């Protein structure tokens, strides 16, 4: 990973932490490729490991997909806390 990719990964991790909120921890984030770009994120949700995988023709496309999937993960976790077993 070059310097620019490392900075991009750091900024994306910070954005994902804001989107995911408290209770969901970003454990690992990997960005690979120049085009197409693949992003893999490992998260810890309520003690369980979850993965977010996104691909795009450019880094911007892949990041957009990761952010959308992170928001879906947060909503799923919140829904499970409401209706899941007590």
N, C-alpha and C positions, 0 to 999 in steps of 0.2 A: 504494500500500500504506500503510495507516494504521499508527499506532504499535503497536497490539495485534497486527496481522498480522505486522509486522516482528519483534516479540518471539517470536511463535509460530514463524515461519520460522527464527529463530536457534536456538531450543530444539530444533526438529525436526532441523535440520542437525547439531547436536551429538549428538543421539540416533542419527541415521543414521551418523555417523562411528564411533560405538561399535559399532553393529550390523555395519557393513560391514568394520570392522577395518583393519589396515594393508594397504597395497597397493591400496585402492580409495579414490579421492578424490572428494568431492562438489564439483563445479565450479559448479553453479547450482541454485537451488531457488526455485520460484515457486508461490505459493498464490493462487488466484483464485476469486471467487464468494462469495456469502453462503449459498447453499443452492439448488442443489447446489454443492459445493466441488470444485475441481479442483486437484491438486498434481502438478507436473512437477519431476523431479529429473534433472539431468545428472551422470553419474559418469564417471570415467576408470578403466578396469579394464585393467591390463596394456597400457597404451598405446592402448587402444581406447575410444571413447566409447560409453557405454550410457545409455539413458534409462529412467526409471521414471515411469509415468503412472498416477495413481489418481483416482477420483472417488467422492464419497459425498454423502449427503443433508446431512451436517453435517461440520464440520471434523474432529471425532472419528472419524467413519466413514472419511473420506479418509486421515487419519493412520494409522489401523489398517491400511488397505490398503497404504499406502506402506511401513510397517514390515515387513509380511509379504513384500512384493515385494523389499525390500532384503535380507531374510534369504535369500530364494530366489536373489538375485543373488550373494550371498556364497557360498552352497553351490555354485552353478554354477561360479563362478570357482575355488573350491577343487578341485572335481571335475576341471575342465579342467587344472589344474596337475598333478594326479596322473596323468591318462590322456592328456593332450594330447601333441602332438608335442614332442620334446626338441630 
